[in-house]
Amino acid sequence: MTVVTDKNIILGVCGGIAAYKSAELLRLLVKQGAKVQVIMTSAALDFIAPMTFQALSGNPVRSELFDQHAEAGMGHIELARWADMIVIAPATANTIAKLSQGMADNLLTTVCLASAAPLMIAPAMNRQMWLSEANQENIQRFKTRPLVFLSGPAQGEQACGDNGPGRMEEVSTIVQNCAQMLQDIQQLQVEKQALSGLLDGQRLLITAGPTIEDIDPVRYITNRSSGKMGFAIAEAAVEAGAEVVLVSGPVALTEPERVECYRVHSALQMHKKVFNHLDKVDIFIATAAVADYRVQDIETQKIKKTRDNFTLQLIKNPDILADVSALADKPFTVGFAAETSELEKCALDKLQRKNLDMIAANKVGIDTDGQTKGFEADINELSLFFKTPEDFIKQKALPEMSKRQLARELIKEIAQQYNSK
């Protein structure tokens, strides 16, 4: 038995020279026990005959959106509901553009738009088309969607004689990627189920991202925080049943669904927005990397480069986390400590000094490979320190994993500690 055994898979075939490889992909999927129905675009019909796919799948091939017989029973909706997964291989630049924009002008794009099934795309095109700005913008849109996955493209010689990125991934690799995608989705469902109901009826206030402290209309002071951890925590809290308010500094992230989100610029603005929304908050999670200092006198005009040396006078920003934790009726308060050294010592000091209920600490900086650790990355690891009802300090390590997975594990720990108090 494999992951794709007994899965209902729609194989979309677009018009490209790589369409001949789709027949082998279909054969491998069927061999592994999948039930496959093929949808061909009109351009694909110019490259390979539908009879090939019909013989390999044992099912009629569909290509027309306005098929009188099939659409008498809303055939495209029936197909969309039937699918456990949709695989488009080869996926041309044209189809990728349509799907990224939500267009539905043929049977394949209509089924994709009407289906809740995960979508695997195996691009195949000329290297210049793949690298074009328009195509890359479309690919980036896909990467922000939770149930859209890419397989390839591979590097190598192309039918046009060019050499570079754009070849369709080998079919055996596409099958492996499909299996991995289904495993990841199954694991995600398990993780979400484990969160279900843990924070029902609770109101959470979360801060995320950096703050920006202006120097003049052009320059500013900030840090490397991307906001990914805070946004992931907000998503996980919603999955756990919480009502979530998210206050974020400037980040390039899409606002999570079912989250009340506010965007701010500076530490002073974040402080004000947090205290405007503290009413009836049960849990406060301070994930934001708030600037410790701001410029005392912000210039109204751009500072000109007229001196060899230049001094900025900085003054301390308010400490949002400490101010929340100092309230007489404070919420359950969780802080973050991003440290380059002495992680445990710094985290425990912050936990005690700011009277926190829990702190999540992680190492940040540049590793030996020149990669940013903690900030900006998609993976992370955390060391948790929290006070027990008996006022003891306990520690728990959350190993390296994706920030979304880490956020779910963190929310489970927060819910457990909150409910124990």
N, C-alpha and C positions, 0 to 999 in steps of 0.2 A: 504494500500500500504506500502511495506517495501523497504529498499534500494536495496535488491536483486531481487525485482519484475521485470520481463521481462529481466533480465540479462542473457547473454549466459555464462554458467559456464562449464568448463571442470573439471571433477572430476577424478583425477589420483589415482589409487589404486595399492599399492605395496605389495609385498609378505611378510606378517607378520600376526601373530595371530589376531591383531587388525583389520584386513580387514573386519571382520564381522560387526564392528561398522560403516563401510563406507555405508552400506545399510541404516542404520538409518539416517546418515548424508544426503544421497541422498534424503530420504523421506522428511526430514525437509526443504531442499532447494526447492524441488518441491512444497511443501505445501505453501511456501512463495512466489511462483510465478516465480521461476527461471526456465530457460530452461537448462537442464543438459545433457551433453554427457559424457560417461564414457570411460576412457582408462585404461586398466589393463595391468600390466607387466606380463610376462610369469610366474613369481613366484607367482603372486597373484592368478592365475588360480588354483594353488594347494590348496588354502585356501577357496575360495568361487566361486560358479558357476556364469558365466556371465549372465545366464538367470535371476538371482535375480535382477541385475542392469537394465537389459533390461525391465523387467516388471515394475519396479519402475520409470524409466525415460521415458519409451515410445519410446526409441531410441535404435538402435543396439549398442552393445558394441564393441569397437575396441581394438585390442591387438597386431596386427601384423604390423610392419613397411612396409614390402614388401607384402602387400595385393594387388593381381593383379587387382581386380575390383576397390577398393578404390583409389589405386595409379594411375590408368589410368587418373584420373583427378587431380593428385597431392593432394591426400586426406589429407596428413599431413599439407600441407600449407593451405589448405582450413579450416581445423580445427583450425589452429593457428590464422588465420584471423577472424574466427567466434567468438572466445572467448573474452568476456569482462573481464574474470578472470579465473585463473587456481588454483584449490585447490588440493593439494596432501595429502591424508589422508587414510591410514598411509603412511608416508614418511620414508623409511628405510635408514639405514646408507649408503647402497650401492647407492641408488638413490641420496641421498644428496651429496655424494662424486662425482658422475658423473656430477650433475648439477653445483656444485661449480667449477669444472674444465672445464665446457663448453663441455662436451661429449654429443654425440647424437647417441647412439648405439641401441636404441629401439624407439618405437613410442612415448612414453611419454616424454622422454628426448629430442627427436627431435622436438616435438611440442612446448615444453617449450622454446627451443633455438630459434625457428622460430617465436615465438609470442612476440608482444609488450605488451601483457596484464600483469597486476600485478599478482604475484604468491604468494599464501599462502601455507606454508608448515607446516604440523602437524606431527612432528617426533614421531616415535614409535619404541623402541628398548630396549634391555637389558641395565640396568643402567651403566654397565661397558663400553659398546659400546658407550653410550651417552657421558660419561665422558672421553673417550679416547682422547689423544692428537690430533690424526689425525682427529677425528670427530669434535672436538672443533675448530680446525683450519678451517675446511670446513664451520662450522656455522659462524665463524667470517667473512669469505669472504662474506657470504650472507648478513650480517648486514651492509656491506658497499654499498650494491646495493639498489638504491632508490625504486625499485618496487618489492622487495622481502620481505615478512613478515613471521614471525614465530608465530604459535599458539601452545604454550606448549614447551616442554612436561610437563606432570603433574607428581607429586610424588605419589608413592603408590606401592602396591603389583603387581608383574609382573607374567606372565604365567610361567616363569622359576623358580619361587619361591623366587627370589630376591625382595628386597624392596628398592625403591629409585627413582630417576628421570629417565624418559624414557617411562612412560605410555602415550599413545595417549590422548590428551586433550578430555574432554567430548564433544560430538558432538554439544550440545546446545551452548557451549562456542565457538566452532569453527565457528558456524553460526554467533554468535554475533561478533566475531573478523572479519569475512568476511565483515559483514555490516559496522563495524567501519572502516575497511580498505578502502572500497569504499567511505565512507563519507570523510575520510581524503584525498583521491585522488581528489574527487570533490572540496574540499576546496582548495587544492593545485592548481588546475586548475584555480579557481577563483582568487587566489592570483597572479598567474603568468600572468593572463589576465590583472589584475590591473596594472602590471608593464610594460606591452608590450608598447614599443615605447617611454617610458619616458626619456631614455638616448640615443636615436638613434644618432649615429655619434659622441658621446662624448668618450674621452679617459680617463680612470681612472687608477690611480696608487695606489695600496693598499699594506700596510705592514701587516704581520700577525705573530703570534707565539712569542716565547721568543727569546732572544739572549743568547749565551753561551760565558762566559769570562773565558779563561783557566787560571789555576793556575800552573799546571804542565802537563805532558802528560797524567795524570790519572784523576786529579781533576779539577773542574770548578765551577763557580758561575752562577746561572741561576734563573728562577722563575717558577711559576706554570702554565703559559700560555700554553694552548693546541693548539692554532691556530684555533679552531673551529669557533669562531666568524668571524675572518678575512676571512677564506675560504668560509663561508656561505655568507658573503657580496660580495665576488668575484662572486659567483654563481648567486646571486640576481642581480648584476650589469649586468651580461651577459644576464639574462632574460629580463632586461630592455633595451637591445639593445646596451649596451656600449662595447667598445673595452677595455679589461682589462689586465693590467700587475700586477702580484702578486709577491711581494718579501717576502719570508718567512724564518724565523729562523727554527731551527731543530724541526720538528713535525712528528707525525706518521699518516699523513693524505694523501689521494690520491689527486693528483692535479685535480682541477675542469676542466671540459671540456670547450674548447674554451677560455682558459685563458693562457696567456703567463706567465709561472711561473719560478721564479729563487729562488734557495735555497742558503742561506747564513748561516754563523756560528755566527759571532760576531757582535757587534754594529758597529764597524768600517767598516766591510764588508757590512752591511746593508746600512749604510750611503753612501758608494761609489756606491752601486748598484742602490739606489734610485736616486742619482744625475746623474747617467749614463742614466736613463730612464725618466727624467723629461721633455724632449723635447716634446712639443705639448700636454702636459697633461692638461686636463681641470679641473679634480677633484682629489685631493690627500686625501686618507683616511688612517690615521695612527692608525691602530688597534694593531700593534705589541707592546708587553710589552718589550721595549728595556731596557737593563741593564743601570742604571745610571752611574755605575762605572766599571772600569776594573782594573786588576792587573797591577801595574807599571812594574814589572820585572817578566816575565813568566819563570819559571824554565825549563830547557831543559831535566832534569832528574827527576824522581819521588822523591818527598821530603820524607825523612825518618823520622820516629817517634822517634826522639832522644831528644826532649825537652818537658818540661811540658807546656810551653807557647810558642805561635807562633803568630807573628804579620804579617799581610799582608798590604802592602802599596797600597792603591787604588787611582786611578786618574779618574777624571770625563770623561765620554764619550761625544762625540758631541751629541747635541740635534737635531735629524733629523727633528722633527716636527717644531721646532722653526726656523731651518735653511731654510726649505722650505718656511715657512710663511714669512720670512724676505726678500724673493726675490722681486725685483721691479715688476716683471710680474708674481707674484705667482698665482698658480691655486687656485680654491675654495678649502679651506683647512679644513678638519674635523679631530679633535683629539678625543682621548679616555682618560677618567680619571677613573682609578680603585682605589677606596679609601676604607679604613676601617672605616672612621669616617668623619663627616662634609662634606658630599658629595657635597651639593650645593655650599658651600663656596669654596671648593677646585676647583670645576669645573669652577665656574665663574672667579676665580683668574687665572686659566690656560687659559681660553677663552680670557681674556683681555691681560694678560701678553705676550702671544704668538701670539696675533693678529690673532686669528682663526675666521673662518666664522661660525663654529658649533663645539660643543663638545658633546659627548655621555658619560655619567657618570654612573657607576654602583658600587655597594657595592661588596667587595671581602672579603674573610676570611673563617673561619670555623664556621658553625652554631652550634646551641645547640645539634644537632644530630650527630655532628662530620663530616658532609658533607661539601665539599668545595663549597663555593658560588662564582659564577662568573667564576673563573678560573676552567678549567677541566670539568665543568658540561655541560650537553646538553641543559639546559634551562637558561634563564637569563632575566633580566629586565633592562631598560635603562631610564635615565632622560636626555632629550635633551635640550640644551641651544643654542640659535643662535641669531645672530644679524639681525635685519630687515634692509631694505633699508634706513630707517630713523635713523638707528644706535641705536634702542632700543633693549633690551634683552628680548627674549621670551623663555618660557619653555614649554615643552611637555613631558608627561610621557608615556612610552611604557611599558605596564604591563608584568608580567612574562609569557613567552611563549617559545617555542623551539627556538634555535638560528637561525634556518633556517627561521622560521616565522618572528622573530625579525629582521633579516637581510633584509627581503623584506619590512617590515614597515620602517626601517631606510632608505633604498634606495629611497622609495617614498618621505620621508621627505627631503632627500638630493636633489633629483631632483626638488622638489617644490621650495626649497630655492635657488638652483643654477639658475633655470630658472627665478626666480623673480629678480635676480641681473643681 
